[in-house]
Amino acid sequence: MATFPIKINRRSANITEGKSRAPNRSMYYAMGYQEGDFVKPMVGVANGHSTITPCNSGLQKLADAAVAGIEEAGGNAHFWDAHHFGRHGHGHRGHEVLAGQS
Protein backbone atom coordinates (compact mmCIF):
# COMPACT_ATOMS: atom_id res chain seq x y z
CA MET A 1 0.00 0.00 0.00
CA ALA A 2 1.47 3.33 -1.05
CA THR A 3 1.52 6.17 1.43
CA PHE A 4 1.63 9.82 0.56
CA PRO A 5 2.88 12.49 2.94
CA ILE A 6 0.32 15.02 4.08
CA LYS A 7 1.38 18.61 3.71
CA ILE A 8 1.54 20.00 7.24
CA ASN A 9 0.38 23.45 6.11
CA ARG A 10 -2.26 22.28 3.64
CA ARG A 11 -4.93 24.69 4.94
CA SER A 12 -2.58 27.63 5.49
CA ALA A 13 -1.25 27.19 1.95
CA ASN A 14 -4.68 28.24 0.63
CA ILE A 15 -3.94 31.80 1.72
CA THR A 16 -0.17 31.95 1.18
CA GLU A 17 0.79 29.98 -1.93
CA GLY A 18 0.68 31.05 -5.57
CA LYS A 19 0.91 34.30 -7.50
CA SER A 20 -2.58 35.42 -6.52
CA ARG A 21 -1.61 35.22 -2.83
CA ALA A 22 1.35 37.63 -3.11
CA PRO A 23 -0.60 40.41 -1.34
CA ASN A 24 -1.31 38.02 1.54
CA ARG A 25 2.36 37.10 1.84
CA SER A 26 3.38 40.76 1.82
CA MET A 27 1.10 41.38 4.81
CA TYR A 28 2.73 38.49 6.67
CA TYR A 29 6.22 39.73 5.75
CA ALA A 30 5.22 43.10 7.25
CA MET A 31 4.30 41.23 10.45
CA GLY A 32 7.78 39.68 10.61
CA TYR A 33 7.39 36.43 8.70
CA GLN A 34 10.45 35.03 6.94
CA GLU A 35 10.28 32.94 3.76
CA GLY A 36 10.61 29.68 5.73
CA ASP A 37 7.57 30.53 7.84
CA PHE A 38 5.21 29.91 4.93
CA VAL A 39 5.79 26.16 5.03
CA LYS A 40 4.58 26.07 8.65
CA PRO A 41 0.90 25.75 9.54
CA MET A 42 -0.82 28.91 10.76
CA VAL A 43 -2.85 28.17 13.87
CA GLY A 44 -5.40 30.58 15.31
CA VAL A 45 -5.62 30.93 19.08
CA ALA A 46 -8.96 32.30 20.24
CA ASN A 47 -8.32 34.43 23.28
CA GLY A 48 -11.09 35.80 25.45
CA HIS A 49 -8.71 37.46 27.93
CA SER A 50 -10.03 40.59 29.55
CA THR A 51 -9.28 42.41 32.77
CA ILE A 52 -12.85 43.70 33.02
CA THR A 53 -14.25 40.55 34.62
CA PRO A 54 -12.54 37.99 36.89
CA CYS A 55 -13.83 35.06 34.85
CA ASN A 56 -11.68 36.05 31.85
CA SER A 57 -8.65 37.50 33.63
CA GLY A 58 -6.69 34.22 33.70
CA LEU A 59 -7.15 33.33 30.05
CA GLN A 60 -3.98 35.05 28.83
CA LYS A 61 -1.81 32.48 30.62
CA LEU A 62 -3.68 29.67 28.88
CA ALA A 63 -3.40 31.38 25.50
CA ASP A 64 0.34 31.92 26.03
CA ALA A 65 0.75 28.22 26.85
CA ALA A 66 -1.15 27.30 23.68
CA VAL A 67 1.12 29.57 21.62
CA ALA A 68 4.23 28.02 23.19
CA GLY A 69 2.96 24.54 22.29
CA ILE A 70 2.12 25.55 18.72
CA GLU A 71 5.53 27.12 18.20
CA GLU A 72 7.29 24.15 19.79
CA ALA A 73 5.47 21.87 17.35
CA GLY A 74 6.62 23.99 14.39
CA GLY A 75 3.55 26.16 13.75
CA ASN A 76 2.88 29.89 13.58
CA ALA A 77 0.37 31.01 16.19
CA HIS A 78 -1.96 33.97 15.68
CA PHE A 79 -4.23 35.45 18.33
CA TRP A 80 -7.75 36.54 17.55
CA ASP A 81 -10.36 37.92 19.88
CA ALA A 82 -12.90 35.26 20.85
CA HIS A 83 -15.34 37.93 22.03
CA HIS A 84 -15.44 39.52 18.59
CA PHE A 85 -16.50 36.24 17.00
CA GLY A 86 -19.41 35.79 19.42
CA ARG A 87 -20.74 39.31 18.82
CA HIS A 88 -21.57 38.52 15.22
CA GLY A 89 -24.24 35.96 15.99
CA HIS A 90 -22.03 32.88 15.82
CA GLY A 91 -21.86 32.37 19.58
CA HIS A 92 -20.58 29.13 21.04
CA ARG A 93 -21.60 27.05 18.04
CA GLY A 94 -19.12 29.00 15.95
CA HIS A 95 -16.34 28.21 18.41
CA GLU A 96 -17.13 24.50 18.16
CA VAL A 97 -16.95 24.65 14.38
CA LEU A 98 -13.61 26.44 14.43
CA ALA A 99 -12.18 24.00 16.97
CA GLY A 100 -13.15 21.11 14.72
CA GLN A 101 -11.27 22.49 11.72
CA SER A 102 -7.76 21.77 12.95
PyMOL commands that set and color helices and strands:
alter all, ss='L'
color gray80, all
select helices_A, chain A and resi 13-16+19-30+35-39+59-72+82-99
alter helices_A, ss='H'
color red, helices_A
select strands_A, chain A and resi 42-47+76-81
alter strands_A, ss='S'
color yellow, strands_A
deselect
rebuild
show_as cartoon
